[in-house]
Amino acid sequence: MKLMRYGAKGAEKPALVDAGGTVRDLSGVIPDITAATLRPENLKRLAELDTSKLPAVANPGRIAPPWSGMGKFICIGLNYSDHAAETGSPIPKEPIIFSKPTSALVGCNDPVVLPKDSVKTDWEVELGVVIGTKARYVEKADALKYVAGYCVVNDVSEREYQLERGGTWDKGKGCDTFGPVGPWMVTADEVADPQALAMWCDVNGKRMQNGSTATMIFGVAELVAYCSRFTTLWPGDLITTGTPPGVALGMKPTPIYLKAGDEMKLGIAGLGEQKQKVHAWDPKLIDE
């Protein structure tokens, strides 16, 4: 099942994508797709619907983040050995955890707005893991039972803010619009193996990243279990799991970072595609 939301900011409607690729409105069934919707019992009710009886949406317009009420936007750094190598970083002995504020969250095709004075904004295609069941000190062997589904994430990053201005990575990761998520959340039952998903990212039509979740250092189950040791995971929390090589930071000899007018297109097999245009600082593009 592919769950999504569509419509203008503040007026999003719930929907699903049926087996034939048609968007079906869920407004007559639920008022919204929320964190609570992602609990197993609620997903089961939606899965039992006769989708042919739901209204078709011919033109959904803006595609919003797939659910509302995200509590935590947890990120894993340097989780692909070849990406660590391209950035000159040692392979982590344990997962590196940082966070994006939920104010960075935007829809999959919404504008990405460069913060003021940005000089090193970068792209990162990542697999997002959506929690559906409260998880605290779970074992790796059981961890996937706590996952509601998966989605595409672009972990947009300002590298100067992240790496050259002291403190934690968060200041370069949490700018407004730096967290495109979607287009859908694909429920876990439709993803046979989260460690066997091809992923890619194009910038201005040129393939920059071409990888697979198979090359993660720490797999999805290990990450869910690990994160649950340090914070309770709740339905609607998102863990984004690191990126393969091909980011601007790793370019030799001279990185080419994003600038206004650039276009990113990225996707993961079975989870859909995103497309964002990069804009110079303009708060109207964030607040509208």
C-alpha positions as CSV (number, residue, x, y, z in Angstrom):
1,M,0.0,0.0,0.0
2,K,1.3,3.4,-1.0
3,L,0.0,6.2,1.3
4,M,0.3,9.9,0.4
5,R,-1.1,13.3,1.0
6,Y,-1.8,16.0,-1.6
7,G,-2.9,19.6,-1.7
8,A,-1.8,23.1,-0.7
9,K,0.1,23.6,2.6
10,G,-2.4,23.5,5.5
11,A,-5.1,21.9,3.3
12,E,-3.7,18.5,2.6
13,K,-5.9,15.5,1.9
14,P,-5.2,11.8,2.5
15,A,-4.9,9.4,-0.4
16,L,-3.4,6.1,-1.5
17,V,-2.0,4.9,-4.8
18,D,-3.8,1.8,-6.0
19,A,-2.3,-1.2,-7.8
20,G,-2.9,0.5,-11.2
21,G,-1.1,3.7,-10.2
22,T,-4.3,5.7,-9.7
23,V,-4.4,8.2,-6.8
24,R,-7.5,7.5,-4.6
25,D,-8.8,10.0,-2.2
26,L,-9.2,8.8,1.4
27,S,-11.0,11.8,2.8
28,G,-14.3,9.9,3.1
29,V,-12.5,7.3,5.3
30,I,-10.0,9.3,7.4
31,P,-9.5,13.0,7.8
32,D,-5.8,12.8,7.4
33,I,-2.8,10.4,7.4
34,T,-1.3,11.0,10.8
35,A,1.3,9.3,13.0
36,A,-1.5,7.4,14.6
37,T,-2.6,6.1,11.1
38,L,0.7,4.3,10.9
39,R,0.0,2.0,13.7
40,P,-0.5,-1.7,12.6
41,E,-4.1,-1.9,13.4
42,N,-4.9,1.3,11.4
43,L,-2.9,0.3,8.4
44,K,-4.7,-3.1,8.4
45,R,-8.1,-1.3,8.2
46,L,-6.8,0.8,5.2
47,A,-5.4,-2.3,3.5
48,E,-8.8,-4.0,3.7
49,L,-10.6,-1.2,1.7
50,D,-11.9,-1.8,-1.7
51,T,-9.9,0.8,-3.5
52,S,-12.0,0.7,-6.6
53,K,-14.8,2.4,-4.6
54,L,-12.6,5.4,-3.6
55,P,-12.8,8.6,-5.6
56,A,-10.0,8.8,-8.2
57,V,-7.9,12.0,-8.2
58,A,-7.0,12.9,-11.8
59,N,-4.6,15.7,-10.9
60,P,-3.4,15.7,-7.3
61,G,-1.3,18.8,-7.8
62,R,1.2,19.4,-4.9
63,I,2.3,16.2,-3.2
64,A,2.7,16.8,0.5
65,P,4.8,14.8,3.0
66,P,3.1,11.4,3.3
67,W,1.9,11.8,6.9
68,S,1.4,14.6,9.4
69,G,2.6,14.7,13.0
70,M,6.1,13.5,12.6
71,G,7.7,13.6,16.1
72,K,11.3,13.0,15.3
73,F,13.4,13.3,12.1
74,I,16.4,11.2,13.0
75,C,19.4,10.9,10.6
76,I,22.3,8.5,10.2
77,G,25.6,9.9,9.0
78,L,28.3,8.2,6.9
79,N,26.5,4.9,6.7
80,Y,28.0,3.8,3.3
81,S,31.7,3.0,3.4
82,D,32.3,4.4,-0.1
83,H,30.6,7.6,0.9
84,A,32.7,7.8,4.0
85,A,35.8,7.3,1.8
86,E,34.8,10.0,-0.7
87,T,34.5,12.6,2.2
88,G,37.8,11.5,3.8
89,S,36.1,10.2,6.9
90,P,36.8,7.0,8.8
91,I,34.2,4.2,8.7
92,P,32.1,4.6,11.8
93,K,32.4,1.9,14.5
94,E,28.8,2.7,15.6
95,P,26.0,4.6,13.8
96,I,26.4,8.4,13.8
97,I,23.1,10.0,14.8
98,F,22.0,13.6,14.3
99,S,18.6,15.2,13.8
100,K,16.8,17.5,11.5
101,P,14.1,19.7,13.1
102,T,10.6,18.9,11.6
103,S,10.5,22.4,10.3
104,A,12.9,21.2,7.6
105,L,10.2,18.8,6.3
106,V,8.7,19.5,2.9
107,G,6.9,17.6,0.2
108,C,8.9,15.7,-2.4
109,N,8.6,18.3,-5.2
110,D,8.5,21.4,-3.1
111,P,11.1,24.1,-3.6
112,V,14.5,23.8,-1.9
113,V,15.5,27.2,-0.7
114,L,19.1,28.1,-0.1
115,P,19.7,29.7,3.3
116,K,21.2,33.2,3.4
117,D,24.9,33.1,2.6
118,S,24.9,29.5,1.6
119,V,27.9,28.5,-0.4
120,K,28.1,24.7,-0.1
121,T,24.6,23.2,-0.3
122,D,24.6,19.5,-1.3
123,W,22.2,16.6,-2.2
124,E,21.9,13.2,-0.6
125,V,19.4,10.5,-1.7
126,E,18.4,8.3,1.3
127,L,16.1,5.5,2.4
128,G,13.7,6.7,5.0
129,V,12.3,4.2,7.6
130,V,9.0,5.1,9.2
131,I,8.1,3.8,12.6
132,G,4.7,2.3,13.2
133,T,5.0,0.8,16.7
134,K,6.5,2.3,19.9
135,A,10.0,1.0,20.1
136,R,12.3,1.1,23.1
137,Y,15.4,-1.2,23.6
138,V,14.2,-3.5,20.8
139,E,16.5,-6.3,19.5
140,K,17.8,-6.3,16.0
141,A,16.1,-9.6,15.3
142,D,12.7,-8.0,16.0
143,A,13.4,-4.5,14.8
144,L,11.6,-4.6,11.4
145,K,8.3,-5.5,13.2
146,Y,8.3,-1.9,14.4
147,V,8.5,-0.4,10.9
148,A,5.4,0.9,9.2
149,G,7.0,1.5,5.9
150,Y,9.6,3.2,3.8
151,C,10.0,6.4,1.8
152,V,12.5,8.5,-0.2
153,V,14.3,11.3,1.6
154,N,16.6,14.0,0.2
155,D,19.0,14.9,3.1
156,V,19.9,18.3,1.8
157,S,22.9,19.6,3.6
158,E,24.9,22.9,3.8
159,R,28.4,21.6,4.2
160,E,30.0,24.9,5.4
161,Y,27.4,25.1,8.1
162,Q,27.8,21.4,8.9
163,L,31.5,21.0,8.9
164,E,33.3,24.4,9.1
165,R,31.4,26.4,11.7
166,G,31.9,24.3,14.8
167,G,29.5,22.3,17.0
168,T,27.3,19.5,15.7
169,W,26.2,18.7,12.2
170,D,22.7,19.8,12.8
171,K,23.1,23.5,11.8
172,G,23.9,22.4,8.3
173,K,21.2,19.8,8.1
174,G,18.1,21.5,9.5
175,C,17.5,24.6,7.3
176,D,14.0,25.2,6.1
177,T,13.2,22.9,3.1
178,F,16.2,20.7,3.7
179,G,14.0,17.6,4.3
180,P,12.0,16.6,1.2
181,V,10.1,13.3,1.9
182,G,7.9,11.2,-0.3
183,P,6.1,11.0,-2.7
184,W,4.6,8.1,-0.7
185,M,5.1,5.9,2.3
186,V,5.2,2.3,1.0
187,T,4.0,-0.1,3.7
188,A,6.6,-2.6,5.0
189,D,4.7,-5.6,3.6
190,E,5.4,-4.3,0.0
191,V,9.2,-4.1,0.6
192,A,10.6,-7.6,0.6
193,D,14.1,-6.6,1.5
194,P,15.0,-3.0,2.5
195,Q,18.7,-3.9,2.0
196,A,18.2,-4.6,-1.8
197,L,16.9,-1.3,-3.1
198,A,18.5,0.6,-6.0
199,M,18.8,4.4,-5.4
200,W,19.9,7.3,-7.5
201,C,20.2,11.1,-7.8
202,D,20.5,13.3,-10.8
203,V,21.5,17.0,-10.7
204,N,20.7,19.0,-13.8
205,G,20.1,15.8,-15.7
206,K,23.5,14.3,-14.8
207,R,23.6,11.1,-12.8
208,M,25.5,11.9,-9.6
209,Q,24.6,9.1,-7.3
210,N,23.9,5.5,-8.3
211,G,23.9,3.1,-5.3
212,S,22.1,0.5,-3.4
213,T,20.9,0.0,0.2
214,A,22.8,-3.3,0.0
215,T,26.0,-1.4,0.8
216,M,24.9,0.2,4.0
217,I,27.4,-0.3,6.9
218,F,24.5,-0.6,9.4
219,G,21.3,-2.1,8.0
220,V,17.8,-1.0,8.7
221,A,17.1,-3.5,11.5
222,E,20.3,-2.6,13.2
223,L,19.6,1.1,13.0
224,V,16.1,0.8,14.4
225,A,17.4,-1.3,17.3
226,Y,20.3,1.1,17.9
227,C,18.3,4.3,17.9
228,S,15.7,2.7,20.2
229,R,18.5,2.4,22.8
230,F,18.9,6.2,23.0
231,T,15.4,7.5,22.5
232,T,11.9,5.9,22.4
233,L,10.7,5.7,18.8
234,W,7.0,6.5,18.3
235,P,4.7,6.0,15.4
236,G,5.4,8.7,12.8
237,D,9.1,9.0,13.7
238,L,11.4,8.9,10.7
239,I,14.9,7.5,10.5
240,T,16.8,8.4,7.3
241,T,19.7,6.0,6.8
242,G,22.6,7.6,5.0
243,T,23.6,8.1,1.4
244,P,25.8,6.4,-1.2
245,P,28.7,8.1,-2.8
246,G,28.3,10.8,-5.4
247,V,27.6,13.9,-3.4
248,A,29.2,17.3,-4.2
249,L,31.4,17.2,-1.0
250,G,33.2,14.2,-2.5
251,M,34.0,15.7,-5.9
252,K,37.7,16.0,-6.7
253,P,39.5,18.4,-7.1
254,T,36.7,21.0,-6.9
255,P,33.2,20.3,-5.5
256,I,30.3,21.9,-7.4
257,Y,27.6,22.7,-5.0
258,L,24.0,23.6,-5.7
259,K,23.0,27.0,-6.9
260,A,19.7,28.8,-7.7
261,G,18.1,27.3,-10.8
262,D,19.6,23.8,-10.3
263,E,17.2,20.8,-10.4
264,M,17.5,17.6,-8.4
265,K,15.8,14.4,-9.3
266,L,16.1,11.3,-7.2
267,G,14.4,8.0,-6.4
268,I,14.5,4.6,-4.9
269,A,13.3,1.4,-6.6
270,G,9.6,0.8,-5.7
271,L,9.4,3.9,-3.5
272,G,8.9,6.6,-6.1
273,E,10.7,9.7,-7.3
274,Q,11.3,13.3,-6.1
275,K,12.1,16.4,-8.1
276,Q,13.1,19.7,-6.6
277,K,14.2,23.0,-8.0
278,V,16.7,25.1,-6.1
279,H,15.9,28.7,-5.3
280,A,17.8,31.6,-3.8
281,W,16.7,32.7,-0.4
282,D,13.0,33.7,-0.5
283,P,10.9,33.3,2.7
284,K,7.8,33.4,0.6
285,L,8.7,30.0,-0.9
286,I,9.0,28.6,2.6
287,D,5.9,30.1,4.2
288,E,3.4,29.8,1.4
